[in-house]
Amino acid sequence: MAAKDFTRQILHWAQQQELIRQVVMTGDRVNKAAVKKPLQTYSWIVSAQDPRQIKETFLWEQVIDERPVHQASWQENHNQIYALFSDRSRISLTILSLEGLEELLRRDTLCEVLLDKDARYGARPKPTDLSHRTRKPEEREYRLWCDRFFYEVVDAAMSLEQDEMIPAQFALARARRWLLRMTEAGAASTADFSINLGVDGKNLKAYLDASCYEHFLNAFAFSKMDSIWNSLFQSCVLFRKMGLLVGEKCGYEYPKRADVEILQMLRQIWEERH
């Protein structure tokens, strides 16, 4: 499905909803400096006078003329709705209050306003990744990264000493959070902290020398591609078994159709790579 088709359908739906006042697109698809990838998520934000009412009555079938393979929603600081389609397109739709959107646009420079029924944001500058660039850490942050990393790697080593593989993996995963922050800061420091390293360090390879990047890869237990694929499929198998078991014991319905269709998609992706 083409990007312009998503745009047309999202805007058409929003125009029909009186409660929706603005539609904003954000993420790498707005970032002119980002390397364009066909499978990047489409990230949309809409503002509404009553976000809860929009969320409670929302159906993807009313917006996109295709049934999602998987759809989900969750509420933390705001309402976010997600959909995966058979061509591997993904959409994240966030529903904010008018005040919530105002706050977001103040701090996030990577937003493009596509619909503004109230003409509130006509003078907004063109989107840039300025607010997404890795900033120079304060000294207290730097010290925190050091302290937390050392604590977690020692915890991992102590677990390995006792042959406790699962706790060791969890401790190492926590240590890698601080490793990632320090590595991102190190890479950004070579460019005067004026670069955007992307979510989860996905642009690190472009800014680290080959030796450092190899160390970063090897910090992950499954750094070889085949091992990662095997881990991914094993995770899916175990999740299905445990999900079915919990569903049976608790009287919940396991999403079998989504499980099957997503696993088929993953296997197709794997086969295309091999």
Beta strands, then each sheet from edge to edge (+ up, - down):
strand 1: 20-26
strand 2: 42-48
strand 3: 70-75
strand 4: 79-84
strand 5: 90-97
strand 6: 111-116
sheet 1: 3+ 4- 5+ 2+ 1- 6+
end
